[in-house]
Amino acid sequence: MNDGDFWHRLDRLVHSCSLKIDRPKGSSDAEHASLVYPYDYGYLEGTCSGDGAGIDVWIGSLPERTVTAVVCTVDMKKRDAEVKILVGCTPQEAQEILKVHNCGLQSAILVERT
């Protein structure tokens, strides 16, 4: 399998599942009031991520709804690792999202689609 297959399969996964936005842009996090979501954040219904919930998705401002990047996170407080899918995000938006996940006991890396 090559890199193109990976991104194509992520696109297919995103387009084959219903997207539930449970944290709209501008809303505050329930546990961390200082965290305001810079973009819509939700999950793919009918999927399973590392935490047992649906796979997390960030939605950016681009009109095309293709996967533009993924953020891989490690959370020492929760003792888990996850992948967050970025859909329709510009490179600047991806960097802002990365900052959200690089705070406290959480670390993350960004893998951008080329």
N, C-alpha and C positions, 0 to 999 in steps of 0.2 A: 504494500500500500504506500502511496506517496502522499505528500502534504495536501495536494488537491483533493484527494479522496476524503481526508479528515475534515476539511472545511465543507465539502459538498455534503457529507453525512451530517454534520452539525446543522447545516441549512435545512436538510430534509427533516431532521428531528424537530427543529423549531417550527417549521411549517406544518408538521403533522400533528402538533399538539396545541391545545388551547392555552393561551397565555393569560395568566391571572395576575393583574397588577394589584398588589396589596399594600404597596408603599408608593403613592404618587409623588411626583416631583414636588419638592417644597415641604413635604411632610416630615415630622420629627420621628425618630426612633423611639419605640415604647420604653426600652431599657436605658437608652443613652440620649437624653433630651437634647444634648448639644449637637447630636448628629442629625443634620437636615439632609434629606436625600436630594442630590443635585439633578437626578433624572429619575424617570419611572423605573421602579424595581419590583420584580415579582418572580413568578416561577412558572414552569411548564407543567400543566396538570397531567397526571398519569405517568410521571417520571419519578425517578428516585435518585437522590444525590447522596453524598457522603454522610449527611446528617439524618438520612431517612426521609426527608421531605422532598418536594419537587425540586428539580434543577433550577437554580437561580438565574435570572435574566435581567440585564440592564438594557433599557431602550433609549437610544440616542435620538438626535434630531434629523438624521438623514432619512429621506423618503423611502429609500430602498430598505427592505427588511431582510437584509442578508447579515450573516454573522461576520463581524469585522474583527473580533478579537476574543480572547478568553482571559480571565484573571484566575490564577491558581492561588489559593489561600491556605495558610496554616494558622489555626487559632489555638494558642496554648491554653487559654482559659477553658474552652470547650473541648480541647484535646481532639480536634478533628482537622481534616483537610477537605477542601471543596474546589470545584471549578464553577466559575460564574461566566455565563455566556453574554457577550456584548453584541447587541443587534443594532445596526444602523448608527454606530457611534463614530464620530470623527476622531482623529488622533488626539486632539485636545480633550475631548470628552473622555476618551479612554484613560488619559493621564489623570484627570480629575477623579474618575472612578477608582483608579489604582490607589490614589491618596486616601480614599475612604477606607480601603482595606489594609493600609499600612499604618495602623495606629494601635496604641495599647499593646496587648499581647498577640496581636494579629500581624502577620507578614504576608506579602503577596508579590507575585511577579505578573507581568503582562506579556502575553504572546499575541502579537498582531498578525493578521492575515496579510500575506504579501501577494 
